[in-house]
Amino acid sequence: MDLLLGGITIVDRYYSKKDQLHYAVAVLNKLETAQRLSSEITLHSHNVEVLSRQSEVLLDHGDIVGSLQKKIMALDHYRKYISKKQMVAVLVPQAPASDDVPPGDPYDGIVELKNSIDLIRLDGNMQAGRIGRSLEKPLRVKAVYNHHTPIDNVPVIAQFQDQAGRGERTVVTGKDGTAAIKVLEIEKTSRHLNPITVSVDWNRLIKEALRDAPDTPWDGFFSGPSVTFKYKLRVPNVSNVLIKICNRGGASGVDAPSILHPTSADLLRKKGFLIKKTGRGTADSSVCSGAMGIESIVRKYKPLTDILVVETVDVDFSGRRGQGYVFRARMSVTAYDMAYREIIASVEGEALGGANNRKKAAERAIEEVADELIPQIVSRIAEGL
């Protein structure tokens, strides 16, 4: 039985056992197909004109996205109009020239409207991010028309260079023209500064305008506007560390910061960290007492550093050993991440130290516990990034 598919008639078919393929012989009725296409061409031309007028009305009422989508619909019909005109010319090359007036190409109107839209970077630039983690703040942008009028319903999307991260799917601007995109995860890169481009999501605009899958490809048809954010990848060689020491060994005449700070700083430098010199040494009483919560610590120290290391040491007399003295040093070390408002690592322990005088015995106890705990905390900080 013959099958008619869009003007094409299948007049014969067979199966090749050798090739394991089905073959068909098709015949195209040129005149019938050309007449059908001509009718569709007229409809496409009409739709281009109607949609273009509707676009201008929406633009006059301030509906920028609605106007843009009407222009996209008009362009879709225009592309079909051109394609089918070319098909008719191939099918009936001897046909007399048509006297119909072709519709205007909507493409230039889309480009003109697109060029009137800007994305403004509001907040979220130059953050520090840890591998496998989100950025602390979302990337906030504002869409405006003619440099100042906010535009709502604009879909925006974040794109990472070399696919070095993962963000929220398309986010739409609100009535004030703003949108906030959360960066959910960043990956390891070879760069200190990494770009994230936030741009208008044309795929979303086109899909919503045409509703169904378009008959013709649109990939890469439009691009922009866009704005670039940058973030610092949190690795040791770009992370500042501030060391604060809670000294509770004063009763023994011991200056704990003079022992602990050089040791901690040296080990952290060997891991690549940058040591902050401003305000180093003894911490204030609010930090040492434990009265400050994580949020209070972040508010106070975030302007000064990326990582805060607080070392607390208690030194007590433990007893005599022969003619010497024995002291016990109890120590805890906590590392705070200012960007993520959390504790990266924490260790604690104790050790005994003995000497022939009280001060040397106390110092030795501090050195013993520091030798055990500080390498641990430094390794955990590095691993925590």
C-alpha positions as a Markdown table, in Angstrom:
| # | Residue | x | y | z |
|---|---|---|---|---|
| 1 | Met | 0.0 | 0.0 | 0.0 |
| 2 | Asp | 1.3 | 3.4 | -0.9 |
| 3 | Leu | 1.9 | 5.9 | 2.0 |
| 4 | Leu | 1.7 | 9.6 | 1.6 |
| 5 | Leu | 4.0 | 11.5 | 4.0 |
| 6 | Gly | 4.2 | 15.2 | 3.5 |
| 7 | Gly | 3.8 | 15.0 | -0.2 |
| 8 | Ile | 6.2 | 12.1 | -0.6 |
| 9 | Thr | 4.7 | 8.8 | -1.8 |
| 10 | Ile | 6.4 | 5.5 | -1.1 |
| 11 | Val | 5.8 | 3.4 | -4.3 |
| 12 | Asp | 8.0 | 0.4 | -3.5 |
| 13 | Arg | 10.0 | -1.1 | -0.7 |
| 14 | Tyr | 12.1 | -4.2 | -0.1 |
| 15 | Tyr | 14.4 | -5.8 | 2.5 |
| 16 | Ser | 18.0 | -6.8 | 1.7 |
| 17 | Lys | 19.1 | -9.8 | 3.6 |
| 18 | Lys | 22.6 | -9.3 | 2.5 |
| 19 | Asp | 22.8 | -5.7 | 3.7 |
| 20 | Gln | 20.2 | -6.2 | 6.5 |
| 21 | Leu | 18.6 | -3.0 | 5.5 |
| 22 | His | 15.1 | -1.8 | 4.5 |
| 23 | Tyr | 15.0 | 0.1 | 1.2 |
| 24 | Ala | 12.1 | 2.3 | -0.2 |
| 25 | Val | 11.5 | 4.0 | -3.4 |
| 26 | Ala | 9.9 | 7.5 | -2.9 |
| 27 | Val | 8.3 | 9.8 | -5.4 |
| 28 | Leu | 7.7 | 13.5 | -4.6 |
| 29 | Asn | 4.8 | 15.3 | -6.2 |
| 30 | Lys | 6.5 | 18.6 | -6.8 |
| 31 | Leu | 3.5 | 20.7 | -7.7 |
| 32 | Glu | 1.4 | 19.5 | -4.8 |
| 33 | Thr | 4.2 | 20.0 | -2.4 |
| 34 | Ala | 5.0 | 23.5 | -3.8 |
| 35 | Gln | 1.3 | 24.5 | -3.4 |
| 36 | Arg | 1.3 | 23.3 | 0.2 |
| 37 | Leu | 4.5 | 25.1 | 1.0 |
| 38 | Ser | 3.2 | 28.3 | -0.6 |
| 39 | Ser | 0.2 | 28.3 | 1.7 |
| 40 | Glu | 2.5 | 27.8 | 4.7 |
| 41 | Ile | 4.8 | 30.6 | 3.5 |
| 42 | Thr | 1.8 | 33.0 | 3.4 |
| 43 | Leu | 0.9 | 32.1 | 7.0 |
| 44 | His | 4.5 | 32.5 | 8.2 |
| 45 | Ser | 4.7 | 36.0 | 6.6 |
| 46 | His | 1.4 | 37.0 | 8.3 |
| 47 | Asn | 2.6 | 35.7 | 11.7 |
| 48 | Val | 5.9 | 37.6 | 11.4 |
| 49 | Glu | 4.0 | 40.9 | 10.9 |
| 50 | Val | 1.5 | 40.2 | 13.7 |
| 51 | Leu | 4.1 | 39.1 | 16.3 |
| 52 | Ser | 6.3 | 42.1 | 15.4 |
| 53 | Arg | 3.5 | 44.5 | 16.1 |
| 54 | Gln | 2.7 | 42.7 | 19.4 |
| 55 | Ser | 6.3 | 43.0 | 20.4 |
| 56 | Glu | 6.3 | 46.8 | 19.9 |
| 57 | Val | 3.1 | 47.0 | 22.0 |
| 58 | Leu | 4.7 | 45.1 | 24.9 |
| 59 | Leu | 7.8 | 47.2 | 24.7 |
| 60 | Asp | 5.7 | 50.4 | 24.9 |
| 61 | His | 4.2 | 48.9 | 28.1 |
| 62 | Gly | 7.6 | 48.1 | 29.6 |
| 63 | Asp | 7.4 | 44.4 | 29.2 |
| 64 | Ile | 11.0 | 43.9 | 27.9 |
| 65 | Val | 11.2 | 40.1 | 28.2 |
| 66 | Gly | 7.7 | 39.7 | 26.7 |
| 67 | Ser | 8.6 | 41.9 | 23.8 |
| 68 | Leu | 11.9 | 40.0 | 23.3 |
| 69 | Gln | 10.0 | 36.7 | 23.2 |
| 70 | Lys | 7.5 | 37.9 | 20.7 |
| 71 | Lys | 10.5 | 39.0 | 18.5 |
| 72 | Ile | 12.0 | 35.5 | 18.9 |
| 73 | Met | 8.7 | 34.0 | 17.8 |
| 74 | Ala | 8.6 | 36.3 | 14.8 |
| 75 | Leu | 12.1 | 35.3 | 13.9 |
| 76 | Asp | 11.2 | 31.7 | 14.1 |
| 77 | His | 8.4 | 32.2 | 11.6 |
| 78 | Tyr | 10.7 | 34.3 | 9.4 |
| 79 | Arg | 13.3 | 31.5 | 9.3 |
| 80 | Lys | 10.7 | 29.0 | 8.3 |
| 81 | Tyr | 9.4 | 31.5 | 5.7 |
| 82 | Ile | 12.9 | 31.8 | 4.1 |
| 83 | Ser | 13.5 | 28.1 | 4.3 |
| 84 | Lys | 10.2 | 27.2 | 2.6 |
| 85 | Lys | 10.7 | 29.9 | -0.1 |
| 86 | Gln | 14.0 | 28.2 | -1.0 |
| 87 | Met | 12.3 | 24.8 | -1.1 |
| 88 | Val | 9.7 | 26.1 | -3.5 |
| 89 | Ala | 12.3 | 27.6 | -5.7 |
| 90 | Val | 14.0 | 24.2 | -6.0 |
| 91 | Leu | 10.8 | 22.3 | -6.6 |
| 92 | Val | 9.4 | 24.7 | -9.3 |
| 93 | Pro | 12.4 | 26.6 | -10.7 |
| 94 | Gln | 10.4 | 27.7 | -13.7 |
| 95 | Ala | 7.6 | 29.3 | -11.6 |
| 96 | Pro | 7.1 | 33.0 | -12.2 |
| 97 | Ala | 8.4 | 35.4 | -9.6 |
| 98 | Ser | 6.0 | 36.0 | -6.7 |
| 99 | Asp | 4.6 | 39.5 | -6.2 |
| 100 | Asp | 4.2 | 39.1 | -2.5 |
| 101 | Val | 6.0 | 41.5 | -0.2 |
| 102 | Pro | 8.4 | 39.6 | 2.1 |
| 103 | Pro | 8.2 | 40.4 | 5.8 |
| 104 | Gly | 10.9 | 42.3 | 7.6 |
| 105 | Asp | 13.7 | 40.3 | 9.2 |
| 106 | Pro | 13.1 | 40.5 | 13.0 |
| 107 | Tyr | 16.8 | 39.6 | 13.7 |
| 108 | Asp | 18.0 | 43.2 | 13.8 |
| 109 | Gly | 15.2 | 44.2 | 16.2 |
| 110 | Ile | 16.2 | 41.4 | 18.6 |
| 111 | Val | 19.8 | 42.6 | 18.5 |
| 112 | Glu | 18.8 | 46.2 | 19.1 |
| 113 | Leu | 16.7 | 45.3 | 22.1 |
| 114 | Lys | 19.3 | 42.9 | 23.4 |
| 115 | Asn | 21.9 | 45.6 | 23.2 |
| 116 | Ser | 19.7 | 47.8 | 25.4 |
| 117 | Ile | 19.8 | 45.3 | 28.2 |
| 118 | Asp | 22.7 | 45.3 | 30.7 |
| 119 | Leu | 23.7 | 43.1 | 33.6 |
| 120 | Ile | 25.2 | 45.0 | 36.6 |
| 121 | Arg | 27.4 | 43.2 | 39.1 |
| 122 | Leu | 26.1 | 43.9 | 42.6 |
| 123 | Asp | 27.7 | 41.6 | 45.1 |
| 124 | Gly | 29.7 | 38.4 | 45.4 |
| 125 | Asn | 32.8 | 39.3 | 43.6 |
| 126 | Met | 36.3 | 38.3 | 44.8 |
| 127 | Gln | 35.2 | 35.7 | 47.4 |
| 128 | Ala | 37.4 | 33.0 | 48.7 |
| 129 | Gly | 36.2 | 29.4 | 48.1 |
| 130 | Arg | 37.3 | 26.0 | 49.3 |
| 131 | Ile | 37.4 | 23.0 | 46.9 |
| 132 | Gly | 34.2 | 21.0 | 47.0 |
| 133 | Arg | 32.4 | 23.8 | 48.9 |
| 134 | Ser | 30.0 | 26.6 | 48.0 |
| 135 | Leu | 30.8 | 30.2 | 48.0 |
| 136 | Glu | 29.7 | 32.1 | 51.1 |
| 137 | Lys | 27.6 | 34.7 | 49.2 |
| 138 | Pro | 25.5 | 34.3 | 46.1 |
| 139 | Leu | 26.4 | 36.2 | 42.9 |
| 140 | Arg | 24.0 | 39.1 | 42.8 |
| 141 | Val | 23.2 | 40.9 | 39.5 |
| 142 | Lys | 20.7 | 43.4 | 38.2 |
| 143 | Ala | 19.2 | 43.5 | 34.8 |
| 144 | Val | 18.4 | 47.0 | 33.5 |
| 145 | Tyr | 17.0 | 48.5 | 30.3 |
| 146 | Asn | 18.6 | 51.6 | 28.8 |
| 147 | His | 21.1 | 51.7 | 31.7 |
| 148 | His | 18.6 | 52.4 | 34.5 |
| 149 | Thr | 15.2 | 50.7 | 34.2 |
| 150 | Pro | 15.0 | 47.4 | 36.2 |
| 151 | Ile | 13.8 | 44.4 | 34.1 |
| 152 | Asp | 12.0 | 41.5 | 35.7 |
| 153 | Asn | 11.6 | 37.9 | 34.4 |
| 154 | Val | 15.1 | 37.9 | 32.9 |
| 155 | Pro | 16.6 | 34.3 | 33.2 |
| 156 | Val | 20.3 | 34.4 | 34.1 |
| 157 | Ile | 22.8 | 31.6 | 34.5 |
| 158 | Ala | 26.3 | 31.1 | 35.9 |
| 159 | Gln | 29.0 | 29.5 | 33.7 |
| 160 | Phe | 32.3 | 28.3 | 35.0 |
| 161 | Gln | 35.5 | 28.3 | 33.0 |
| 162 | Asp | 36.7 | 24.8 | 32.2 |
| 163 | Gln | 33.5 | 23.5 | 34.1 |
| 164 | Ala | 35.3 | 24.2 | 37.4 |
| 165 | Gly | 32.2 | 24.5 | 39.4 |
| 166 | Arg | 28.5 | 24.0 | 39.8 |
| 167 | Gly | 25.8 | 26.7 | 40.4 |
| 168 | Glu | 22.1 | 26.9 | 40.6 |
| 169 | Arg | 20.2 | 26.4 | 37.5 |
| 170 | Thr | 18.7 | 29.4 | 35.8 |
| 171 | Val | 17.5 | 32.1 | 38.2 |
| 172 | Val | 15.0 | 34.7 | 37.1 |
| 173 | Thr | 15.2 | 38.4 | 38.1 |
| 174 | Gly | 12.5 | 39.9 | 40.3 |
| 175 | Lys | 10.5 | 43.1 | 40.0 |
| 176 | Asp | 13.6 | 45.1 | 41.1 |
| 177 | Gly | 15.6 | 43.5 | 38.3 |
| 178 | Thr | 17.9 | 41.6 | 40.7 |
| 179 | Ala | 18.8 | 37.9 | 40.9 |
| 180 | Ala | 21.1 | 35.9 | 43.2 |
| 181 | Ile | 22.8 | 32.8 | 41.9 |
| 182 | Lys | 24.2 | 30.4 | 44.5 |
| 183 | Val | 27.5 | 28.8 | 43.6 |
| 184 | Leu | 27.0 | 25.3 | 45.1 |
| 185 | Glu | 30.4 | 23.7 | 44.5 |
| 186 | Ile | 33.8 | 24.8 | 43.2 |
| 187 | Glu | 36.4 | 22.4 | 41.9 |
| 188 | Lys | 40.2 | 22.4 | 41.9 |
| 189 | Thr | 41.8 | 24.5 | 39.3 |
| 190 | Ser | 45.4 | 25.5 | 38.4 |
| 191 | Arg | 44.6 | 29.3 | 38.9 |
| 192 | His | 44.5 | 31.5 | 42.0 |
| 193 | Leu | 41.8 | 33.7 | 40.5 |
| 194 | Asn | 38.9 | 32.0 | 38.7 |
| 195 | Pro | 36.2 | 33.6 | 36.6 |
| 196 | Ile | 32.5 | 32.9 | 36.7 |
| 197 | Thr | 30.4 | 34.5 | 34.0 |
| 198 | Val | 26.8 | 35.3 | 34.7 |
| 199 | Ser | 24.8 | 35.9 | 31.5 |
| 200 | Val | 21.3 | 36.0 | 30.1 |
| 201 | Asp | 20.1 | 32.4 | 29.5 |
| 202 | Trp | 19.1 | 32.6 | 25.9 |
| 203 | Asn | 18.2 | 28.8 | 25.8 |
| 204 | Arg | 15.6 | 29.4 | 28.4 |
| 205 | Leu | 14.3 | 32.6 | 26.7 |
| 206 | Ile | 14.0 | 30.8 | 23.3 |
| 207 | Lys | 12.5 | 27.6 | 24.8 |
| 208 | Glu | 9.8 | 29.6 | 26.7 |
| 209 | Ala | 9.0 | 31.7 | 23.6 |
| 210 | Leu | 8.6 | 28.8 | 21.3 |
| 211 | Arg | 7.3 | 26.4 | 24.0 |
| 212 | Asp | 7.9 | 23.3 | 22.0 |
| 213 | Ala | 11.3 | 22.2 | 20.7 |
| 214 | Pro | 12.1 | 24.5 | 17.7 |
| 215 | Asp | 12.1 | 23.1 | 14.2 |
| 216 | Thr | 15.4 | 24.8 | 13.4 |
| 217 | Pro | 18.6 | 24.9 | 15.6 |
| 218 | Trp | 19.1 | 28.0 | 17.8 |
| 219 | Asp | 22.3 | 27.0 | 19.6 |
| 220 | Gly | 24.7 | 30.0 | 19.8 |
| 221 | Phe | 22.3 | 32.2 | 17.9 |
| 222 | Phe | 22.4 | 35.0 | 20.6 |
| 223 | Ser | 24.8 | 35.7 | 23.5 |
| 224 | Gly | 25.2 | 38.4 | 26.1 |
| 225 | Pro | 24.8 | 40.6 | 28.0 |
| 226 | Ser | 27.1 | 39.1 | 30.7 |
| 227 | Val | 29.1 | 40.1 | 33.7 |
| 228 | Thr | 32.2 | 38.4 | 35.1 |
| 229 | Phe | 32.8 | 37.5 | 38.8 |
| 230 | Lys | 36.1 | 36.2 | 40.2 |
| 231 | Tyr | 36.8 | 34.1 | 43.2 |
| 232 | Lys | 40.0 | 33.1 | 44.9 |
| 233 | Leu | 40.6 | 29.4 | 45.3 |
| 234 | Arg | 41.3 | 28.7 | 48.9 |
| 235 | Val | 44.7 | 27.0 | 49.0 |
| 236 | Pro | 47.5 | 27.5 | 51.5 |
| 237 | Asn | 49.6 | 29.9 | 49.5 |
| 238 | Val | 46.7 | 32.4 | 49.2 |
| 239 | Ser | 45.4 | 32.0 | 52.8 |
| 240 | Asn | 46.3 | 34.3 | 55.5 |
| 241 | Val | 46.6 | 32.9 | 59.0 |
| 242 | Leu | 46.5 | 34.9 | 62.2 |
| 243 | Ile | 47.8 | 33.2 | 65.4 |
| 244 | Lys | 46.4 | 34.2 | 68.8 |
| 245 | Ile | 47.6 | 32.6 | 72.0 |
| 246 | Cys | 45.7 | 32.4 | 75.3 |
| 247 | Asn | 48.5 | 32.4 | 77.9 |
| 248 | Arg | 47.6 | 30.9 | 81.2 |
| 249 | Gly | 51.2 | 30.1 | 82.3 |
| 250 | Gly | 52.0 | 33.5 | 83.7 |
| 251 | Ala | 52.1 | 32.1 | 87.3 |
| 252 | Ser | 55.2 | 30.2 | 86.4 |
| 253 | Gly | 56.8 | 33.3 | 84.8 |
| 254 | Val | 56.5 | 31.7 | 81.4 |
| 255 | Asp | 55.9 | 33.7 | 78.2 |
| 256 | Ala | 53.9 | 31.1 | 76.2 |
| 257 | Pro | 53.5 | 33.3 | 73.1 |
| 258 | Ser | 57.3 | 33.5 | 72.7 |
| 259 | Ile | 57.4 | 29.7 | 72.6 |
| 260 | Leu | 54.3 | 28.8 | 70.6 |
| 261 | His | 54.0 | 31.6 | 68.0 |
| 262 | Pro | 57.4 | 30.9 | 66.3 |
| 263 | Thr | 56.8 | 27.2 | 66.2 |
| 264 | Ser | 53.3 | 27.5 | 64.8 |
| 265 | Ala | 54.3 | 30.2 | 62.3 |
| 266 | Asp | 57.2 | 28.1 | 61.0 |
| 267 | Leu | 55.2 | 25.0 | 60.5 |
| 268 | Leu | 52.3 | 26.9 | 58.8 |
| 269 | Arg | 54.8 | 28.6 | 56.4 |
| 270 | Lys | 56.2 | 25.3 | 55.5 |
| 271 | Lys | 52.7 | 24.3 | 54.3 |
| 272 | Gly | 52.6 | 27.4 | 52.2 |
| 273 | Phe | 50.3 | 29.6 | 54.5 |
| 274 | Leu | 50.8 | 33.3 | 54.8 |
| 275 | Ile | 51.3 | 34.4 | 58.4 |
| 276 | Lys | 49.7 | 37.7 | 59.5 |
| 277 | Lys | 52.0 | 39.7 | 61.7 |
| 278 | Thr | 49.5 | 42.3 | 62.7 |
| 279 | Gly | 48.2 | 41.8 | 66.2 |
| 280 | Arg | 50.1 | 38.5 | 66.7 |
| 281 | Gly | 50.6 | 37.0 | 70.1 |
| 282 | Thr | 48.4 | 37.1 | 73.1 |
| 283 | Ala | 44.7 | 37.0 | 72.4 |
| 284 | Asp | 42.2 | 39.2 | 74.3 |
| 285 | Ser | 40.4 | 37.9 | 77.3 |
| 286 | Ser | 37.0 | 37.5 | 75.5 |
| 287 | Val | 38.5 | 34.9 | 73.1 |
| 288 | Cys | 40.4 | 33.1 | 75.8 |
| 289 | Ser | 37.4 | 32.9 | 78.2 |
| 290 | Gly | 35.3 | 31.1 | 75.6 |
| 291 | Ala | 32.7 | 33.8 | 75.9 |
| 292 | Met | 32.8 | 34.6 | 72.1 |
| 293 | Gly | 30.8 | 32.4 | 69.8 |
| 294 | Ile | 31.8 | 31.6 | 66.2 |
| 295 | Glu | 29.8 | 34.6 | 64.8 |
| 296 | Ser | 31.4 | 37.0 | 67.2 |
| 297 | Ile | 34.8 | 35.7 | 66.4 |
| 298 | Val | 34.1 | 36.0 | 62.7 |
| 299 | Arg | 32.8 | 39.6 | 63.0 |
| 300 | Lys | 36.0 | 40.6 | 64.9 |
| 301 | Tyr | 38.6 | 38.8 | 62.9 |
| 302 | Lys | 37.3 | 38.5 | 59.4 |
| 303 | Pro | 38.6 | 41.9 | 58.3 |
| 304 | Leu | 42.1 | 40.8 | 59.5 |
| 305 | Thr | 42.6 | 37.3 | 58.2 |
| 306 | Asp | 41.2 | 34.2 | 56.3 |
| 307 | Ile | 42.0 | 31.7 | 59.1 |
| 308 | Leu | 42.3 | 32.4 | 62.8 |
| 309 | Val | 44.3 | 29.9 | 65.0 |
| 310 | Val | 43.6 | 30.2 | 68.7 |
| 311 | Glu | 46.1 | 28.3 | 71.0 |
| 312 | Thr | 45.2 | 28.0 | 74.7 |
| 313 | Val | 47.7 | 26.7 | 77.1 |
| 314 | Asp | 47.5 | 26.0 | 80.9 |
| 315 | Val | 50.6 | 25.3 | 82.9 |
| 316 | Asp | 50.4 | 23.9 | 86.4 |
| 317 | Phe | 53.0 | 22.6 | 88.9 |
| 318 | Ser | 52.8 | 18.8 | 89.0 |
| 319 | Gly | 55.4 | 17.9 | 91.6 |
| 320 | Arg | 59.0 | 17.3 | 92.4 |
| 321 | Arg | 61.3 | 14.7 | 90.8 |
| 322 | Gly | 64.5 | 14.4 | 92.8 |
| 323 | Gln | 66.0 | 17.8 | 92.9 |
| 324 | Gly | 64.0 | 19.0 | 89.9 |
| 325 | Tyr | 60.5 | 20.3 | 89.2 |
| 326 | Val | 57.8 | 18.8 | 87.0 |
| 327 | Phe | 55.0 | 20.9 | 85.3 |
| 328 | Arg | 52.0 | 19.8 | 83.3 |
| 329 | Ala | 50.9 | 21.7 | 80.2 |
| 330 | Arg | 47.4 | 21.3 | 78.9 |
| 331 | Met | 46.8 | 22.8 | 75.4 |
| 332 | Ser | 44.0 | 23.1 | 72.9 |
| 333 | Val | 44.2 | 24.6 | 69.4 |
| 334 | Thr | 41.3 | 25.6 | 67.3 |
| 335 | Ala | 41.4 | 26.9 | 63.7 |
| 336 | Tyr | 38.5 | 29.1 | 62.5 |
| 337 | Asp | 37.6 | 29.7 | 58.8 |
| 338 | Met | 36.4 | 33.3 | 58.5 |
| 339 | Ala | 34.7 | 32.9 | 55.1 |
| 340 | Tyr | 32.7 | 29.8 | 56.0 |
| 341 | Arg | 32.1 | 30.8 | 59.7 |
| 342 | Glu | 33.1 | 27.4 | 61.0 |
| 343 | Ile | 35.9 | 25.5 | 62.8 |
| 344 | Ile | 38.3 | 23.8 | 60.3 |
| 345 | Ala | 40.0 | 21.7 | 62.9 |
| 346 | Ser | 40.6 | 21.4 | 66.6 |
| 347 | Val | 43.1 | 19.4 | 68.7 |
| 348 | Glu | 43.9 | 19.1 | 72.4 |
| 349 | Gly | 46.4 | 17.3 | 74.6 |
| 350 | Glu | 48.8 | 17.5 | 77.5 |
| 351 | Ala | 52.4 | 16.8 | 78.4 |
| 352 | Leu | 54.8 | 16.9 | 81.3 |
| 353 | Gly | 58.1 | 18.8 | 81.4 |
| 354 | Gly | 60.9 | 18.6 | 84.0 |
| 355 | Ala | 63.9 | 20.7 | 84.8 |
| 356 | Asn | 66.1 | 21.9 | 87.7 |
| 357 | Asn | 64.1 | 25.2 | 88.0 |
| 358 | Arg | 60.4 | 26.0 | 87.8 |
| 359 | Lys | 60.5 | 28.3 | 84.8 |
| 360 | Lys | 62.5 | 25.8 | 82.6 |
| 361 | Ala | 60.2 | 23.0 | 83.7 |
| 362 | Ala | 57.1 | 24.9 | 82.7 |
| 363 | Glu | 58.7 | 25.9 | 79.3 |
| 364 | Arg | 59.6 | 22.3 | 78.6 |
| 365 | Ala | 56.1 | 21.2 | 79.3 |
| 366 | Ile | 54.7 | 23.7 | 76.8 |
| 367 | Glu | 57.3 | 22.7 | 74.2 |
| 368 | Glu | 56.4 | 19.0 | 74.6 |
| 369 | Val | 52.7 | 19.5 | 74.1 |
| 370 | Ala | 53.3 | 22.0 | 71.3 |
| 371 | Asp | 55.5 | 19.5 | 69.5 |
| 372 | Glu | 52.7 | 17.0 | 69.6 |
| 373 | Leu | 49.7 | 19.2 | 68.7 |
| 374 | Ile | 50.9 | 21.9 | 66.4 |
| 375 | Pro | 51.9 | 19.6 | 63.5 |
| 376 | Gln | 48.5 | 17.9 | 63.8 |
| 377 | Ile | 46.5 | 21.1 | 63.6 |
| 378 | Val | 48.6 | 22.4 | 60.7 |
| 379 | Ser | 48.1 | 19.2 | 58.7 |
| 380 | Arg | 44.3 | 19.3 | 59.4 |
| 381 | Ile | 44.1 | 23.0 | 58.3 |
| 382 | Ala | 45.8 | 22.2 | 55.1 |
| 383 | Glu | 43.5 | 19.1 | 54.5 |
| 384 | Gly | 40.5 | 21.2 | 55.4 |
| 385 | Leu | 41.0 | 23.5 | 52.5 |
